[in-house]
Amino acid sequence: MPTDKQCAAVHGHRGARGRRPENTLAAVEFALDCGADGVEVDLCITADDAVVVHHDLRLNPDTTRDARGRRPAERIPIRALQLAQLREYDVGRARPGGATALRFAKQTAVDGARIPLLEELVDLMAQRGRDVTLNLELKSDPREPELTPPAEHYATRVADELARLRPSGPLFLQSFDWALMAHVRPATRARDVACKIGLTCPRPFGAAELDAARAHAGAAEVFSCDHRGLTEALLQRARGMDLEVCAWTANAAADIARLAAWGVDAITTDYPDRARKILRGENAGDSSD
């Protein structure tokens, strides 16, 4: 449990997206170095079924360069690329003047960063000797099923990797695709992989979504929601249903302090260093970025 004045756990969003290129090992290292209680990263599956850490189901030209330093002209699906092909891309520097660079002006580039395997992430965390929560979001879009494996296969592939790798810290698996998570529960149980199941919910949401989350996917333990839609009343309703609440993506000092005061279980943030200071009651410095 955190020892800060407020008990909310801090999870670095996509590692630490505000400070290092998202979903890279460098971003995870930053989160670990600043004392994050967990690291939130995203999972995709390649054409040859490798489990990789990446947010978009397609390559994003705003954050991706090929071996010659060019931005890809097309948003190539991750599922269409073999792992060896995917590893040719550099995801360590945002396009100058692009949306990512403008939004995260203080992000430090890491030239040469590659899209990591889940295995590399687990190895890094083991090397650092910190049993922090590994918060894994399985990316899926039911509107474009060709971008991911079939749900049962997807769940099985992730569960197989986790059973093989056996991360030492707590595991939390979540997705916006609730139907996918219904397959994750039995897949992890069958492989003796202990984890909490979270159902991710955008806003707007209310009591009906909480009720559905509690009943879905073999009784999920965590309601993972956009912090801008969360109210203290909804949080208390979740508590009465034995649901933990993970709120994302809170970056402003006032939002982080408010969520912690309400008693959320975890706050996912692009700036885990800032959130850690805020929860300790320290001056977090510049909060404009």
N, C-alpha and C positions, 0 to 999 in steps of 0.2 A: 504493500500500500504506500502511496506517496506520503511524505512527511511534511508537505507544505501546509500553510495555514488553511487552505481549502483542499479537500480530499479528491477533487477530480483528477483523473489520470490525463496526461498530455500525450497525444499521439501525433507524431509528425506526419503531415499529409503529403503523400507521394514522396516520403522521406523527409524532406524539408524544402518544399518547392519554392519558398520565398528566398532561400539562400543558395541552393545548388540546383542544377538541372534535375527535373522531376524524375522519380523512379530510377535513379542511377545509384550505384553503390556509394558515390560521393555524397549524395543527398542523405542516404541512410547513415553513413558515418557521421555526418554533421548532427543528425538527430540524436544519435547515441552519445556523441561528445557533449551535447548540451544537456543531457540528463533526461531525455524523453522517456516516458514510461512505456511507450509503444511506437511502432512504426507502421504506418498505413501505406500499402502499395497495392498495385493493380496487377491482375493476372490475365494473360492471353495465351492462346495455344497456336503454335506454328503448324505448317503443313505436315511436318514430320512428328507432330505431337509433343514437341518440347514445351515445357511450362515456363513462360518468360514473364518478366516484370515490365509491363507497359500499360498505359492508360487507354489510348485510343485503339479501336479495333482496326484502324488503318494508320499507316505512317502519316505523321503530321509534318508537312513541309516547314511549318513555323519553328520546329524544334529538331529537324532531321537534315543531315547532309550525307551524300554518298561518298564513296572512296575518293572522288575527285573534288570534294567540297561543294558540290552542287546540291541545291534543294530539289527533291523529287517533284517532277511535274504532275504526277498523279498521286492520289492517296491510296497507296497499295495496301490491300488487306494483309494483316499479319498472318492470317490463316492461309494465304496464298504463297507464303514464303517458307522455304526450308530454313532451319536454324542457321546454317552456314551463310545463306544469303542475307538473313536479317542482321547477322553480326558484322556485315560490311558497312553498316550505317553508323554514323557518328551522331549521338544525341546529346552532346555536351555543350552546345552553344545555340542560343535562340537567334532567330533571324533579327538582325539590327532593324529597329523600327517596327517590328512585328508586334502582334498582340501580346505574346509572352514577355518579350523584352520591355514593352511599355508597362505592363502590369507588375512585373517583378524587376524593377530597375536596379535593385541591389543584389540580384542573383549573380553569383560568381560562376563564370563559364569554366567548364572542365573539358577542354578539347581532347578528343580521343575516347570519350566515354561511350560505352556500348550498351545496348539493351541487355540487361543481365538475365541469366537463368535464375529461377527460384532457388536452385541449389547453391548458386554463388552468394545469394543473399543470406541464406541460412548459414553457410560457411563463414561469412563475414561476421554475423552476429555471434557465432560460436567463438570465433577468434577474439572478439572483444570481451567475451566472458560476462555479458550482461543478459540476464534472462528476462528481457522485456517482452511485452506482448507483440506478437506478429499478427497484424491486422490485414487480412488479405481480402481484397474485393475482386470477385470474379466478374470480369467484364462480359456482357452479353447484351444483345439487342434483339428481342423477339421479332422486331419488324424486319430484320435482315438476318435470318437464321443461317445463311451461307457463310457468315463471318465467324461463326463459332462451331465447334463440334456439336452433335446432338446432346441434349442435356444430360442424359445418363452417362454417355461416354465422357463428357466434360467433367462431371462430378467424379467419376471413377479415376480419370487421369490425374486430377489434382489430389485426390485421396491417396492414390498409389505413391505419388511423389512425397507427400507428407509422411506416409508410413515408412518410406525408404529413408528419408532425411532425418526424421524424428527431431524437429526443433526443440531446444531445451526449455524455451519459455512458453507462456500461455499462447494458445491459438484462438483467433477469432476470424471466422469466415463470414462474409456478407456479400449481398448482391442486390441490385435493383430488380433482378429477374427472380421473383419469388418462386416460380415454377422450377427454376434451376436449383434453388436451395432445397426444395423438397427432395431432390436426388442426392444432395450433398450429405444430408443427415444420415441416411442409411449407408452411404458409401464410406463415410468416416467411421461409423460405428463398426462396420464389418471388418475394418482394418485396425481397430483398436486405437484410433487417432482421437484423442481427447480434444475437443474444441467447443467453443460457443458458436451458435448460429445466430447471425444477425440478418434482419430484413431491412433493406435500405429504402427510405421513403423520401421523395421530394415534397416540396410544399405545393399546394395546400394539403394539409392533413388534419385529422381530428380524431375523435373517439372511435369512429368506425374503422379507421386504419389501424389503430391500436388493437381493437378487438380482432381484426383479421390477422394481424401479426402474431398475436398470442395463439391463435388457433392453427396457424399455417406451419408448414414444414416440420411437422412433428413437434410443435411447441417451441418456437424460437425463444432464445433467452434475451436477445438484445433488439431493441428498436433503434435503428440508426437513421437519424433524420437531419434535414436542413435546419440549422439552429434558428434561422429567421422565422420558421413556422412554429417553433416550440414555445409553449407557454408553461408557466409554473403549474397551472391546473392540469395540463396534459401530462406533465412530468409526474405529478402525484397520482394520476390515474394509472400511469404505467407502473409505478411503484406498487399500487394495489393489485396489479396483475402479475407481480413478480418478474416484470421486464426491466432489464437494465436499459439505460438510455445513453447512446453515443451521439453527440451533437457535432455536426460539421458545417462548413469549414469556417471557424471563428478566428479572425485575425485581429480585430480591434480590441484594445484593452478593455473597454466598457463591456463588450460582448463576452469576453473571456471571464471577467470578474462576475458578471451577472449569472452566467451559466454555472460557474462554480458555486456561487452563493445559493442557487436553487438546489444544488446537489446532484447534477448530472454525473454519471459514472466516468465518462471520458469526453474530452474535447479534442477534436481533430483540427489541426491548425497548420498553415503553411510556414509558421514561424514558431517552432517549438522552443527556441531559445527565449523569445519574448514571452510566451505563455508561461514558461517555467518561472521567469522573474516576476511576472504579475501575480502568480499564485503564491509566491514567497513574500509578496508585499514590497517588492523592490521596484525601483525606477526602471521601467522597461525601455527607456530611451525613445527614439523616433518611432512612432506608430503610423506614420503617414503612408508607408509603403505596404 
